[in-house]
């Protein structure tokens, strides 16, 4: 079965999310009836209801269903974009919030991180050219680029006793050099930064900005970077409190060249995201991952992943691949084949087209 017949099979067997995205993204067509089916689907309405107008730390970032990052991640997966009135109304508060002044001491726990997270999901859903989103994305690009261009991590950590107040609970976690986050401006890339950069047309279509992004990604692909502890380590906030950072861009299977990648939704999300980068598409990790991915394509042309690749957890972060569901009734094998085939095609077709 060739890709075209796989698309026909999806149109005949999948639910409203996959049908809508197949037509709009793979076939490049508009369909009013499919859009109406999408917007009236129970999945879309459930997650729109969970995108709540709250700006507290625990409402923006976390594993709960009603957390901003998970609701936006799911709505991105469903194909919702800027220009859909209900969605525009839901995102308005967050877009306005990006204009407000950052106060690290009042907001606590790295407000730079929270604004980066908010901007990233807005960029992913079509708001990259909105003034506040664009300004924030460029701010992060210019913050990270000098470190990536330098290409060395020799001064990444400092001894725990650099600060007498360092908590014993983090005794086995490295302490990140405060020079890497002056006034909370963290200079290493978060996965949310990469999401924002690679979903912003104003970056991808500008040769100078695109080159900076590719430099950052080249830095991420280095062995030195991939050997860093997952999440980088612990940071000391200006308030004097310490936090585990998280959200680094570590690649599943980077060092296991002869072993299969453990089943995870995160691997699929990273493959789809990083296929947008020319540097990644030429890298051995990506080529090896793509070869491994093709092992799940059956003789009929459809893909069938283990369920462990496509989890849908009641508690878990979308960005970690814990909320992969696209079909309303996921108990059937046909639903799993629909989801597997769609995700297989969005990765493999993207790698060919770009």
TORDREN-666808 format. One record per residue (C-alpha): residue in one letter; x, y, z. Coordinates in pm, 1 decimal. Example, Ala and Ser with C-alpha at 12.3 -4.5 7.8 and 13.67 -1.06 7.14 Angstrom:
<node res="A" east="1230.0" north="-450.0" up="780.0"/>
<node res="S" east="1367.0" north="-106.0" up="714.0"/>
***
This chain:
<node res="X" east="0.0" north="0.0" up="0.0"/>
<node res="X" east="153.8" north="331.6" up="-110.1"/>
<node res="X" east="121.6" north="651.8" up="100.0"/>
<node res="X" east="-175.3" north="768.0" up="-108.5"/>
<node res="X" east="-370.4" north="449.7" up="-37.4"/>
<node res="X" east="-275.8" north="476.4" up="331.6"/>
<node res="X" east="-431.4" north="821.2" up="333.8"/>
<node res="X" east="-746.7" north="684.8" up="171.3"/>
<node res="X" east="-759.1" north="410.6" up="434.2"/>
<node res="X" east="-732.5" north="670.5" up="712.3"/>
<node res="X" east="-1012.5" north="876.1" up="558.7"/>
<node res="X" east="-1234.6" north="568.4" up="552.5"/>
<node res="X" east="-1151.5" north="436.4" up="898.6"/>
<node res="X" east="-1028.1" north="710.5" up="1133.0"/>
<node res="X" east="-1214.7" north="951.7" up="1356.9"/>
<node res="X" east="-1263.8" north="1327.5" up="1306.2"/>
<node res="X" east="-919.3" north="1435.8" up="1431.1"/>
<node res="X" east="-716.8" north="1214.4" up="1198.8"/>
<node res="X" east="-949.6" north="1270.8" up="902.5"/>
<node res="X" east="-927.6" north="1648.4" up="942.5"/>
<node res="X" east="-551.0" north="1651.9" up="978.1"/>
<node res="X" east="-504.6" north="1405.3" up="691.8"/>
<node res="X" east="-694.4" north="1633.1" up="454.5"/>
<node res="X" east="-547.2" north="1963.9" up="572.4"/>
<node res="X" east="-186.6" north="1856.9" up="632.2"/>
<node res="X" east="-118.2" north="1565.3" up="397.1"/>
<node res="X" east="-349.6" north="1652.9" up="110.8"/>
<node res="X" east="-331.2" north="2031.8" up="151.7"/>
<node res="X" east="-704.3" north="2085.0" up="117.5"/>
<node res="X" east="-974.4" north="2261.3" up="317.9"/>
<node res="X" east="-1295.6" north="2090.7" up="416.8"/>
<node res="X" east="-1576.1" north="2272.7" up="594.3"/>
<node res="X" east="-1758.4" north="1950.3" up="678.1"/>
<node res="X" east="-1447.3" north="1786.6" up="828.3"/>
<node res="X" east="-1375.4" north="2102.2" up="1028.4"/>
<node res="X" east="-1730.5" north="2096.5" up="1162.7"/>
<node res="X" east="-1687.6" north="1730.6" up="1258.7"/>
<node res="X" east="-1360.8" north="1817.2" up="1432.6"/>
<node res="X" east="-1499.2" north="2108.6" up="1632.9"/>
<node res="X" east="-1804.3" north="1911.3" up="1740.9"/>
<node res="X" east="-1606.8" north="1602.9" up="1845.4"/>
<node res="X" east="-1605.6" north="1500.1" up="2208.5"/>
<node res="X" east="-1224.3" north="1499.5" up="2220.8"/>
<node res="X" east="-1187.8" north="1858.3" up="2103.6"/>
<node res="X" east="-1461.9" north="1985.5" up="2331.4"/>
<node res="X" east="-1318.4" north="1799.9" up="2630.8"/>
<node res="X" east="-976.2" north="1955.9" up="2585.7"/>
<node res="X" east="-1108.6" north="2302.2" up="2500.9"/>
<node res="X" east="-1294.6" north="2289.3" up="2830.4"/>
<node res="X" east="-967.8" north="2204.3" up="3004.9"/>
<node res="X" east="-786.5" north="2508.7" up="2862.8"/>
<node res="X" east="-870.7" north="2732.7" up="3156.1"/>
<node res="X" east="-785.1" north="3104.3" up="3198.2"/>
<node res="X" east="-540.3" north="3052.4" up="3485.0"/>
<node res="X" east="-183.2" north="3181.5" up="3512.3"/>
<node res="X" east="-65.9" north="3024.3" up="3835.8"/>
<node res="X" east="247.3" north="2811.1" up="3821.4"/>
<node res="X" east="55.7" north="2488.1" up="3885.8"/>
<node res="X" east="-204.4" north="2581.8" up="3624.1"/>
<node res="X" east="53.2" north="2643.4" up="3351.1"/>
<node res="X" east="293.6" north="2357.6" up="3410.5"/>
<node res="X" east="230.8" north="2009.2" up="3544.6"/>
<node res="X" east="84.4" north="1667.6" up="3478.3"/>
<node res="X" east="-285.4" north="1736.6" up="3538.7"/>
<node res="X" east="-539.4" north="1725.6" up="3258.7"/>
<node res="X" east="-644.7" north="2087.2" up="3312.1"/>
<node res="X" east="-288.7" north="2222.8" up="3302.2"/>
<node res="X" east="-221.9" north="2469.3" up="3018.8"/>
<node res="X" east="65.6" north="2273.2" up="2869.0"/>
<node res="X" east="-135.0" north="1950.9" up="2840.4"/>
<node res="X" east="-453.4" north="2111.6" up="2709.7"/>
<node res="X" east="-256.1" north="2307.7" up="2450.5"/>
<node res="X" east="-51.4" north="2002.9" up="2355.6"/>
<node res="X" east="-365.7" north="1803.3" up="2290.2"/>
<node res="X" east="-535.0" north="2083.9" up="2096.2"/>
<node res="X" east="-220.0" north="2117.3" up="1885.6"/>
<node res="X" east="-241.3" north="1743.3" up="1814.4"/>
<node res="X" east="-602.9" north="1789.1" up="1707.9"/>
<node res="X" east="-507.0" north="2049.4" up="1448.0"/>
<node res="X" east="-652.4" north="2356.7" up="1617.3"/>
<node res="X" east="-487.5" north="2675.2" up="1499.6"/>
<node res="X" east="-511.3" north="3051.2" up="1517.9"/>
<node res="X" east="-819.3" north="3176.3" up="1335.8"/>
<node res="X" east="-1073.3" north="2942.7" up="1492.3"/>
<node res="X" east="-1290.2" north="3178.0" up="1705.1"/>
<node res="X" east="-1337.4" north="2950.8" up="2005.6"/>
<node res="X" east="-968.3" north="2872.7" up="2017.2"/>
<node res="X" east="-866.3" north="3237.6" up="1972.4"/>
<node res="X" east="-1087.6" north="3333.1" up="2265.4"/>
<node res="X" east="-934.6" north="3060.7" up="2482.5"/>
<node res="X" east="-576.1" north="3169.4" up="2407.7"/>
<node res="X" east="-630.5" north="3545.6" up="2435.6"/>
<node res="X" east="-537.7" north="3570.1" up="2805.1"/>
<node res="X" east="-208.9" north="3386.5" up="2753.4"/>
<node res="X" east="-116.6" north="3600.1" up="2454.1"/>
<node res="X" east="-180.0" north="3918.0" up="2654.8"/>
<node res="X" east="15.5" north="3781.8" up="2951.4"/>
<node res="X" east="332.8" north="3756.0" up="2744.3"/>
<node res="X" east="334.8" north="4137.2" up="2725.3"/>
<node res="X" east="355.3" north="4177.8" up="3103.4"/>
<node res="X" east="675.1" north="4252.1" up="3293.2"/>
<node res="X" east="871.4" north="3956.7" up="3428.8"/>
<node res="X" east="925.2" north="3970.6" up="3804.3"/>
<node res="X" east="1132.7" north="3665.9" up="3912.4"/>
<node res="X" east="1096.9" north="3730.1" up="4285.1"/>
<node res="X" east="720.3" north="3775.2" up="4277.0"/>
<node res="X" east="642.9" north="3493.5" up="4035.4"/>
<node res="X" east="903.8" north="3252.6" up="4176.2"/>
<node res="X" east="1029.4" north="2935.8" up="4008.9"/>
<node res="X" east="1166.8" north="3073.2" up="3687.2"/>
<node res="X" east="896.7" north="3287.9" up="3528.2"/>
<node res="X" east="1121.6" north="3283.4" up="3219.7"/>
<node res="X" east="1044.4" north="2912.6" up="3192.3"/>
<node res="X" east="669.6" north="2962.5" up="3222.4"/>
<node res="X" east="660.6" north="3233.3" up="2957.7"/>
<node res="X" east="874.4" north="3017.3" up="2730.4"/>
<node res="X" east="632.7" north="2728.7" up="2776.4"/>
<node res="X" east="332.4" north="2951.3" up="2700.5"/>
<node res="X" east="498.7" north="3106.9" up="2395.1"/>
<node res="X" east="601.6" north="2767.1" up="2260.2"/>
<node res="X" east="250.5" north="2623.7" up="2253.8"/>
<node res="X" east="118.7" north="2945.7" up="2101.0"/>
<node res="X" east="381.9" north="2925.0" up="1827.1"/>
<node res="X" east="289.1" north="2562.1" up="1765.4"/>
<node res="X" east="-76.2" north="2655.7" up="1719.1"/>
<node res="X" east="-24.0" north="2933.5" up="1467.9"/>
<node res="X" east="39.4" north="3244.3" up="1679.5"/>
<node res="X" east="413.2" north="3268.1" up="1609.0"/>
<node res="X" east="374.1" north="3604.6" up="1435.5"/>
<node res="X" east="173.9" north="3761.7" up="1717.9"/>
<node res="X" east="391.4" north="4041.9" up="1853.7"/>
<node res="X" east="433.3" north="3907.6" up="2208.5"/>
<node res="X" east="497.2" north="3548.1" up="2095.7"/>
<node res="X" east="748.1" north="3659.5" up="1833.4"/>
<node res="X" east="935.6" north="3886.5" up="2074.6"/>
<node res="X" east="958.6" north="3615.8" up="2338.0"/>
<node res="X" east="1073.9" north="3350.2" up="2092.0"/>
<node res="X" east="1348.4" north="3576.9" up="1957.5"/>
<node res="X" east="1448.6" north="3663.9" up="2313.3"/>
<node res="X" east="1503.6" north="3296.1" up="2388.6"/>
<node res="X" east="1685.1" north="3238.5" up="2058.9"/>
<node res="X" east="1930.1" north="3520.2" up="2127.3"/>
<node res="X" east="1979.0" north="3398.6" up="2485.7"/>
<node res="X" east="2068.4" north="3041.1" up="2389.3"/>
<node res="X" east="2258.6" north="3100.1" up="2066.6"/>
<node res="X" east="2587.1" north="3233.0" up="2216.9"/>
<node res="X" east="2629.1" north="2921.5" up="2432.8"/>
<node res="X" east="2546.7" north="2692.1" up="2140.0"/>
<node res="X" east="2784.8" north="2879.7" up="1911.9"/>
<node res="X" east="3060.2" north="2848.4" up="2172.6"/>
<node res="X" east="2985.7" north="2476.8" up="2181.3"/>
<node res="X" east="3141.8" north="2393.4" up="2516.5"/>
<node res="X" east="2994.2" north="2299.2" up="2854.3"/>
<node res="X" east="3310.5" north="2313.3" up="3065.5"/>
<node res="X" east="3164.7" north="2565.8" up="3311.5"/>
<node res="X" east="2819.6" north="2413.5" up="3341.4"/>
<node res="X" east="2837.4" north="2307.0" up="3707.8"/>
<node res="X" east="2971.2" north="2443.9" up="4036.0"/>
<node res="X" east="3036.0" north="2264.9" up="4369.6"/>
<node res="X" east="2743.5" north="2231.0" up="4608.0"/>
<node res="X" east="2936.7" north="2414.0" up="4877.4"/>
<node res="X" east="2940.0" north="2724.8" up="4658.9"/>
<node res="X" east="2620.9" north="2800.9" up="4847.8"/>
<node res="X" east="2604.8" north="2704.8" up="5219.3"/>
<node res="X" east="2227.1" north="2682.2" up="5192.9"/>
<node res="X" east="2233.7" north="2402.6" up="4932.0"/>
<node res="X" east="1969.2" north="2147.0" up="5040.1"/>
<node res="X" east="2068.9" north="1791.3" up="5125.9"/>
<node res="X" east="1770.6" north="1658.6" up="4928.7"/>
<node res="X" east="1964.2" north="1744.4" up="4609.9"/>
<node res="X" east="2298.7" north="1606.6" up="4728.1"/>
<node res="X" east="2323.9" north="1368.8" up="4430.0"/>
<node res="X" east="2215.3" north="1625.7" up="4170.5"/>
<node res="X" east="2465.1" north="1864.2" up="4007.8"/>
<node res="X" east="2429.9" north="2236.5" up="4075.4"/>
<node res="X" east="2413.9" north="2443.8" up="3757.6"/>
<node res="X" east="2646.7" north="2741.8" up="3743.5"/>
<node res="X" east="2439.4" north="3055.3" up="3819.9"/>
<node res="X" east="2629.5" north="3235.2" up="3544.6"/>
<node res="X" east="2416.9" north="3031.7" up="3304.3"/>
<node res="X" east="2094.1" north="3188.7" up="3428.4"/>
<node res="X" east="2153.3" north="3555.2" up="3520.2"/>
<node res="X" east="1823.9" north="3712.8" up="3630.0"/>
<node res="X" east="1663.5" north="3376.5" up="3551.6"/>
<node res="X" east="1753.0" north="3397.0" up="3181.4"/>
<node res="X" east="1842.7" north="3029.8" up="3140.5"/>
<node res="X" east="2098.6" north="3000.2" up="2861.8"/>
<node res="X" east="2058.2" north="2632.4" up="2778.8"/>
<node res="X" east="1780.6" north="2506.5" up="2550.0"/>
<node res="X" east="1457.7" north="2364.3" up="2685.1"/>
<node res="X" east="1245.0" north="2133.6" up="2472.8"/>
<node res="X" east="988.8" north="2415.3" up="2470.9"/>
<node res="X" east="1243.6" north="2644.4" up="2305.7"/>
<node res="X" east="1297.8" north="2393.3" up="2027.5"/>
<node res="X" east="922.1" north="2355.8" up="1982.5"/>
<node res="X" east="889.7" north="2733.9" up="1948.2"/>
<node res="X" east="1183.9" north="2773.7" up="1709.4"/>
<node res="X" east="1082.8" north="2493.2" up="1474.8"/>
<node res="X" east="716.5" north="2597.8" up="1460.5"/>
<node res="X" east="781.4" north="2966.6" up="1387.7"/>
<node res="X" east="763.7" north="3048.8" up="1015.6"/>
<node res="X" east="933.0" north="3385.8" up="1071.0"/>
<node res="X" east="1239.0" north="3192.8" up="1193.0"/>
<node res="X" east="1233.9" north="2907.9" up="943.1"/>
<node res="X" east="1195.2" north="3147.1" up="650.0"/>
<node res="X" east="1472.2" north="3383.5" up="762.2"/>
<node res="X" east="1821.0" north="3261.1" up="668.3"/>
<node res="X" east="1997.3" north="3433.1" up="960.3"/>
<node res="X" east="1754.3" north="3319.1" up="1228.6"/>
<node res="X" east="1731.2" north="2971.0" up="1080.0"/>
<node res="X" east="2108.9" north="2938.0" up="1092.5"/>
<node res="X" east="2104.7" north="3023.0" up="1462.6"/>
<node res="X" east="1843.2" north="2756.4" up="1528.6"/>
<node res="X" east="2042.0" north="2496.4" up="1337.7"/>
<node res="X" east="2349.1" north="2592.0" up="1543.7"/>
<node res="X" east="2152.2" north="2530.3" up="1862.4"/>
<node res="X" east="2032.8" north="2194.1" up="1734.0"/>
<node res="X" east="2382.7" north="2096.7" up="1625.3"/>
<node res="X" east="2487.8" north="2170.8" up="1984.0"/>
<node res="X" east="2204.8" north="1951.2" up="2117.8"/>
<node res="X" east="2314.6" north="1664.6" up="1893.4"/>
<node res="X" east="2667.6" north="1656.8" up="2031.1"/>
<node res="X" east="2783.3" north="1368.7" up="2246.8"/>
<node res="X" east="2887.9" north="1617.8" up="2515.2"/>
<node res="X" east="2534.5" north="1755.4" up="2541.3"/>
<node res="X" east="2364.7" north="1415.6" up="2530.2"/>
<node res="X" east="2586.5" north="1295.4" up="2816.6"/>
<node res="X" east="2452.3" north="1567.2" up="3046.5"/>
<node res="X" east="2216.8" north="1460.0" up="3325.8"/>
<node res="X" east="1856.9" north="1455.2" up="3209.1"/>
<node res="X" east="1710.0" north="1792.4" up="3299.3"/>
<node res="X" east="2054.5" north="1947.3" up="3349.0"/>
<node res="X" east="2048.3" north="1960.8" up="3730.1"/>
<node res="X" east="1948.6" north="2199.5" up="4009.2"/>
<node res="X" east="1919.6" north="2576.0" up="3983.3"/>
<node res="X" east="1920.4" north="2839.7" up="4256.9"/>
<node res="X" east="1636.2" north="3085.4" up="4217.6"/>
<node res="X" east="1688.3" north="3453.5" up="4307.6"/>
<node res="X" east="1461.2" north="3398.5" up="4607.6"/>
<node res="X" east="1723.9" north="3160.1" up="4748.2"/>
<node res="X" east="1520.4" north="2846.6" up="4682.4"/>
<node res="X" east="1649.5" north="2552.2" up="4479.2"/>
<node res="X" east="1466.0" north="2367.3" up="4203.3"/>
<node res="X" east="1533.1" north="2072.0" up="3976.8"/>
<node res="X" east="1537.5" north="2219.5" up="3628.4"/>
<node res="X" east="1421.9" north="1953.4" up="3379.0"/>
<node res="X" east="1310.9" north="1982.6" up="3014.6"/>
<node res="X" east="1642.8" north="1924.8" up="2842.9"/>
<node res="X" east="1645.9" north="1780.4" up="2489.4"/>
<node res="X" east="1780.0" north="1430.0" up="2543.1"/>
<node res="X" east="1724.4" north="1187.7" up="2257.1"/>
<node res="X" east="1601.0" north="831.4" up="2322.8"/>
<node res="X" east="1842.4" north="571.7" up="2188.5"/>
<node res="X" east="2119.1" north="821.5" up="2115.6"/>
<node res="X" east="2390.1" north="593.9" up="2256.6"/>
<node res="X" east="2220.2" north="254.7" up="2196.5"/>
<node res="X" east="2323.0" north="218.4" up="1833.6"/>
<node res="X" east="2258.5" north="-155.9" up="1820.7"/>
<node res="X" east="1951.5" north="-181.0" up="2042.1"/>
<node res="X" east="1589.3" north="-91.6" up="1974.1"/>
<node res="X" east="1451.6" north="228.0" up="2123.1"/>
<node res="X" east="1231.4" north="155.2" up="2426.3"/>
<node res="X" east="864.2" north="213.2" up="2336.2"/>
<node res="X" east="763.5" north="570.6" up="2415.9"/>
<node res="X" east="544.0" north="846.1" up="2285.1"/>
<node res="X" east="826.3" north="1090.4" up="2355.9"/>
<node res="X" east="1041.4" north="927.1" up="2087.3"/>
<node res="X" east="765.7" north="976.4" up="1831.0"/>
<node res="X" east="712.4" north="1339.1" up="1934.2"/>
<node res="X" east="1083.9" north="1413.0" up="1908.1"/>
<node res="X" east="1111.1" north="1248.9" up="1566.2"/>
<node res="X" east="820.5" north="1455.3" up="1435.9"/>
<node res="X" east="955.9" north="1777.8" up="1583.8"/>
<node res="X" east="1320.2" north="1737.0" up="1490.0"/>
<node res="X" east="1242.0" north="1631.1" up="1133.7"/>
<node res="X" east="1187.7" north="2004.6" up="1082.8"/>
<node res="X" east="1561.4" north="2058.5" up="1125.4"/>
<node res="X" east="1799.6" north="2006.4" up="833.8"/>
<node res="X" east="2079.8" north="1932.2" up="1077.8"/>
<node res="X" east="1882.5" north="1654.5" up="1246.0"/>
<node res="X" east="1777.1" north="1492.2" up="920.3"/>
<node res="X" east="2143.5" north="1445.9" up="831.4"/>
<node res="X" east="2239.0" north="1304.6" up="1171.4"/>
<node res="X" east="2299.4" north="935.5" up="1241.2"/>
<node res="X" east="2051.1" north="933.6" up="1532.4"/>
<node res="X" east="1767.0" north="1046.2" up="1308.8"/>
<node res="X" east="1854.1" north="810.9" up="1022.9"/>
<node res="X" east="1880.8" north="519.2" up="1264.4"/>
<node res="X" east="1550.5" north="614.9" up="1429.8"/>
<node res="X" east="1375.0" north="644.5" up="1095.2"/>
<node res="X" east="1499.9" north="299.9" up="995.4"/>
<node res="X" east="1370.4" north="161.5" up="1322.9"/>
<node res="X" east="1037.5" north="334.9" up="1274.4"/>
<node res="X" east="989.6" north="170.7" up="935.5"/>
<node res="X" east="1005.2" north="-169.4" up="1100.3"/>
<node res="X" east="652.7" north="-103.9" up="1226.9"/>
<node res="X" east="513.2" north="-64.0" up="874.9"/>
<node res="X" east="332.5" north="-380.5" up="768.6"/>
<node res="X" east="298.3" north="-535.4" up="423.5"/>
<node res="X" east="-36.3" north="-362.7" up="373.6"/>
<node res="X" east="139.8" north="-25.7" up="409.4"/>
<node res="X" east="-22.9" north="55.5" up="741.6"/>
<node res="X" east="177.3" north="99.8" up="1061.0"/>
<node res="X" east="111.6" north="-79.8" up="1387.5"/>
<node res="X" east="297.2" north="40.0" up="1696.2"/>
<node res="X" east="292.6" north="-131.0" up="2034.2"/>
<node res="X" east="40.5" north="36.8" up="2262.2"/>
<node res="X" east="333.1" north="149.9" up="2476.8"/>
<node res="X" east="422.5" north="395.6" up="2197.5"/>
<node res="X" east="80.9" north="558.7" up="2218.2"/>
<node res="X" east="-12.2" north="605.0" up="2585.1"/>
<node res="X" east="-292.8" north="828.9" up="2701.5"/>
<node res="X" east="-239.9" north="883.6" up="3072.5"/>
<node res="X" east="-482.9" north="1049.3" up="3309.4"/>
<node res="X" east="-183.1" north="1209.9" up="3478.5"/>
<node res="X" east="120.1" north="1297.5" up="3269.8"/>
<node res="X" east="285.1" north="1566.9" up="3058.3"/>
<node res="X" east="203.2" north="1588.3" up="2689.3"/>
<node res="X" east="558.1" north="1696.5" up="2606.1"/>
<node res="X" east="687.5" north="1368.7" up="2750.8"/>
<node res="X" east="466.5" north="1166.9" up="2516.3"/>
<node res="X" east="220.1" north="1059.6" up="2783.7"/>
<node res="X" east="-91.8" north="1188.1" up="2604.3"/>
<node res="X" east="-78.2" north="1046.8" up="2253.7"/>
<node res="X" east="-442.4" north="959.4" up="2188.3"/>
<node res="X" east="-608.5" north="1086.9" up="1869.4"/>
<node res="X" east="-912.4" north="859.1" up="1845.8"/>
<node res="X" east="-1224.5" north="876.7" up="2060.9"/>
<node res="X" east="-1252.5" north="502.8" up="2119.2"/>
<node res="X" east="-900.2" north="369.1" up="2161.3"/>
<node res="X" east="-991.4" north="19.7" up="2278.1"/>
<node res="X" east="-1005.0" north="-131.0" up="1931.2"/>
<node res="X" east="-713.3" north="-251.1" up="1723.8"/>
<node res="X" east="-841.1" north="-44.1" up="1432.7"/>
<node res="X" east="-807.5" north="271.6" up="1639.4"/>
<node res="X" east="-449.2" north="181.4" up="1724.2"/>
<node res="X" east="-376.9" north="117.8" up="1355.9"/>
<node res="X" east="-527.5" north="455.7" up="1266.2"/>
<node res="X" east="-314.1" north="635.6" up="1521.9"/>
<node res="X" east="0.0" north="439.7" up="1435.1"/>
<node res="X" east="-39.9" north="495.1" up="1061.9"/>
<node res="X" east="-110.3" north="865.0" up="1099.9"/>
<node res="X" east="191.4" north="922.4" up="1323.5"/>
<node res="X" east="409.6" north="709.8" up="1095.9"/>
<node res="X" east="308.0" north="918.8" up="795.4"/>
<node res="X" east="345.9" north="1256.3" up="965.9"/>
<node res="X" east="706.8" north="1166.5" up="1046.8"/>
<node res="X" east="809.7" north="990.8" up="726.6"/>
<node res="X" east="632.7" north="1224.3" up="483.3"/>
<node res="X" east="774.5" north="1526.3" up="663.3"/>
<node res="X" east="1125.4" north="1388.8" up="633.0"/>
<node res="X" east="1077.4" north="1358.3" up="255.6"/>
<node res="X" east="909.5" north="1693.8" up="193.6"/>
<node res="X" east="1143.6" north="1924.5" up="382.4"/>
***
